[in-house]
Amino acid sequence: MADSGATAWHQRAVAEITRWPWLQRLNDQASAAVDPLYDRFRANPVVELMHGGRWLGHSLHPALSDLPIGFWSATVLLDVVGQDVPADGARLDPSSTLSAAGLAAAAATAATGVADWSVSDNEDRRVGLFHGLLNGAGTVLQGVSLAARLSGHRRTGRALGAASLTVTVAAAYIGGHLVQGRAVMVNRVATNTGPQRWVRAVADEDLADGAVAGVEVEGRHVLLHRSDGEVHAIDDVCSHAGALLHRGEVEGCTVACPLHYSVFDLRDGRILRGPAHHPQPVLPARVRNGWIEVRGSAPAPRSRRSSS
């Protein structure tokens, strides 16, 4: 068998990064400063919009991150082909203009990144902090590069611009690991479809009106809720970070995720407050022969009769 070490180096590298003592200390200090502030304003619509929330359907940060990378890549390209000379009477050359635009975009990207980082946990939070530190270093290098260009030191500006892009691409790689390798900010219930038949979940008498219950049916976690005599069922696994919703605070027909306090409507799974981006999948539910039964969203197809 081929050695898999060459294909797993990135996993080992990131795991080693998260064990750096100075990064763990900095993570604790940053968390102590940011978490109380975030908790104070988590219900503010502006904070939810910074996540992307229910309005955009996914995190805003990854989309914004393309802007500084794109601007600074174009800056380096113009430097390479010698198109970084300002027109007559102009203060900014094309490369400087793109560099400045990237810095402005980086500010918005950083703000949304901090918002997303504030609702991460454990190893994800440490990796996210390292990702942010690299991006911060790349932004500082780009700022110094722009200052050098404006002062007439184009060669220095070019070198610093190339260094900035290199560091920023490394940060983007770490960000890709968070999404693709750690499944941060992805829909945790996108592939949940079963069970493919009606399955008994809980005795009808065990679910009082206004109560919730977390059950597992054929490997799928389901949250049951009765409102005015009608039974509702949604996926119990929070779409944002995978916490079990039935452990959260229930108020009326809403439940708050116990991990990051996203709020969902128990009747239809819609998001009432982020940071979640995706609503909770709804399962059909019914009461039959003294039992509450549920079925997944994708019932098994009927077998076709042979034509023989």
N, C-alpha and C positions, 0 to 999 in steps of 0.2 A: 504493500500500500504506500502511496505517496505521503511524504511528510507534510502534515497539515500546519506545521509551525509557521510557514511563510504566509498562510492565509489567515492566521489568527494573531498576527503581531499587533494589529491595531487594538484588539480587545485587551491584550496584556498591557499595552502601553497606556490605554485609558485607565485600566484598573490600577496601574502603578501611580498614575497622576493623582487619582483620588486618595491615595494613601500618603501623599506628601504632607508632613506635619504642618508646614506653614500654610498650606492651602486649607487644611481643616480648621486651623485657628482663624484664618481670615474669613472662612465661611461662617463660623460661629459669630464672629464680630459683625459681619455684614447682616446676618440674619437677625441678630439682636437689635440692629438699628432699623432695618427695613420692615420686619414683620409687624411690630406695633403700629407703624404708620399705615401699612396696607390694611391691617385689620380695622383700623379706624375709618378708612374710606372705601372698604370693599364694596359697599352697596351703592357707591356713586356711579351713575351711568357713564361718566367719562372713563373711570377705571375699567369698567366692563368693555367699553369700546376699545380701549387699548389692548385688551385681550383678543378682540375680534368678536367674541361673544355670539349671541343669538342672531345678530344682524348680519354678520359676514359668513358665519358657518365654519370658520376655521381661524386659526391664530393669525393676527395681523403681522407679527414680527417676521416670519420667514419671507413674506411678500416684500416687505420694506427692505429687508437685507439685500435683495437683488440690486437695489438702487446704488448704494455706495460701491459695491463690487463692480457694477457695470460702468459707473462714472470713472472709477480709478483704473479700470482695465483700459478704457478708452484713452485716459491720460497717458498711460505708459505706451500705448500704441502710437499716439501722436508724437511722443518723445522719440520713439524708435525711428519713425519715418521723417523726423526733422520738421514737424508741423507745429512746433511749440513757440513760434516767433510771433509776437503781437503785430497786428496791422498798424499802419501809420496812425499815430495819435491815440491808440488804444492802450489802456493801462493793463488789461488782462489779455494774455495770449490764450489760444484755445485750450491748451493743457491746464492752465491756471483756472479757467472758467469751469472746466469739468471737475477739477480738484475741489474747488469751492462748493460746487453743487453736491459732490459726494459728501463733504463735511456736513452740509445742511441735512442731507438725507440720513447721515449717520446719527445725528442727534435724535431724530424721530425713531430710528431703529433701536437705539439704545434705550429710549424710554419704554418702548413696548417690550423690549427684551427683559428689562427689570421687572415689569409687570408679570410676564410669564415666569420668570425665575422665582418670584415670590410665591407661586403656587406649585413649586416643585419640592421634592423631598429627598433626603438621604443622599445616595450616590449621585442621583440626577442633579441635585442642587450643587454639589461640588464640581461636577463636570460642567454644569452651566456657568458657574462662577469662573472657571478657567477659560471657557469660551468667551465670556465677557471681558476678562482681562486681556486676552489676545486681541480682541476687537478694539479695546481701549488703546492698546499699544499701537495698533495699526492706524487708528484715528490720530493719535498724537504725532506719529511719524508723518502722516499726510498733512497735518497742520504746519509742521516745521518745514515740510517740502514746499507748501504754498508760500510760506513766509520767505523762503530762499528764492523762489521764482520772482516774487514781487520785488525783492531787493536786487534783482539782476544776477543772482548766482544760479543760472539755469542748470549748470552741470550738477551742482549739489542738489538742486531741486529734483532733477531726474533720478539721481541715485536714491534719494530719500523716498520718492514716489514709488520706485520699484520695490524698495524694502517694505514700504507700507502695504503694497498689494500682496507681497509674499506672506506677511504676517496675517493679513485679513483673509487670505485664502486658507491658511492653516486654521484660523478660527472657524471659517465656514465648514471645514472638514469635521471639526469637533461638533459643530452644530448639526451636521448631517448624521453623526453618530448618535446624538441625542434623539433625533427623530426616527432614523432607520434602525438603529441598534437598540435603543432603549425605549422606543415607542412613546416618547414624550409628546404631548399635545396631539395625539392621534385618537381616533374614535375607537374606544375599547370594546364596543359592542357591534361594530359594523358587520361582522360575520355571524352573529348569533341569529339562528333561524328556527331551531327545534323547540320543542318536540314536534314530530311530524304527524301526531295523532292526539286525540283528546286523552289527557292523563290526569289522574286524581292528584290534587295538590295538598288539600287540607280539608278536614271535615267542616261542613257548612256551619255547624254550631260553634266552631272554634274561632271564627272571625266575626267579632262584634262590629256593629255599625260605627264608623269612624276610626276603626283600628287598622293596623297594617301587620303583615306577616311576611317574613322572608322564608322561602321554601326553595328546595332544589328538585327539579323534575328532569329526569334523564340528562343530568349533568349541567343543566342550565339554571342559573339563579334567577328566581322570579319574585317580585314584590307584589303582594296582594293587598288590596284596599277596598273596603266597603263604604259606600257613600249613599245615604238615603235608600238603603236596601239593594243598591246595584253594586256588583263586584267588578273591580277594575284590576288589570294586571299589566305591569310594565317590567322591563328588565331591571333586576336588582343591582346589577353592576354599573356603577356610574360611568358614563361615556367619557368623562374627562380623565380620570386617573384610576379607575377600577375599584374604588371603595364600595362596600355594600350599603345601599341606600337605606335599608330598613333599620340600620343602626343609627341613622340620623334623626334630627328633631322633626317631628310631624306637627303641623299646625293646619287645622282644617283639612283641605284636600291638597296640601303641599308637603314636600319633604325636602330638607336641607341635607346635602351630602355631608357626612361627618368629617371628611378630610379637608375639603377646600370650600365648603359652604355654597356650592351651586344649589339653586332651588328649582325643583321640577314640580309640575302639576301631576298629581297622582292619577288623574282621570285620563289624560291623553299624552303624558310624557313630555309635554313642551317645556322649554326652558323659561323660567320666570326671572332668573338672575344667574349670571355667569360666575366663575370663568368658563364653565362648560360651553362648548361650541355646538354640540350635537344633542338633539332631543333623545329621550329614552324610548327605545322600541316598545310598542304596545302589543300585547298578546291577547287573542280572543279568550274570554273566560265565560263560564256558565256554571250554574248549580244543577246537579243531577243526582238523584237518588241519595240525597244527604251529603254529597261531596261537592266541593268546588273543583272544577276541572279547567285546565288551560291547554291551549294548543299553540304551537309556534306559528310564525308568520308565513311559513312555507310548508303547507301540508304535502304529504307524500303523493306523488302522481299515481293515478289509477293505472293498474296494469292493463295492457291491451290484450284483448282476446285474440287467440290465433285464428287465422282465416281458413284453417284446414277443415 
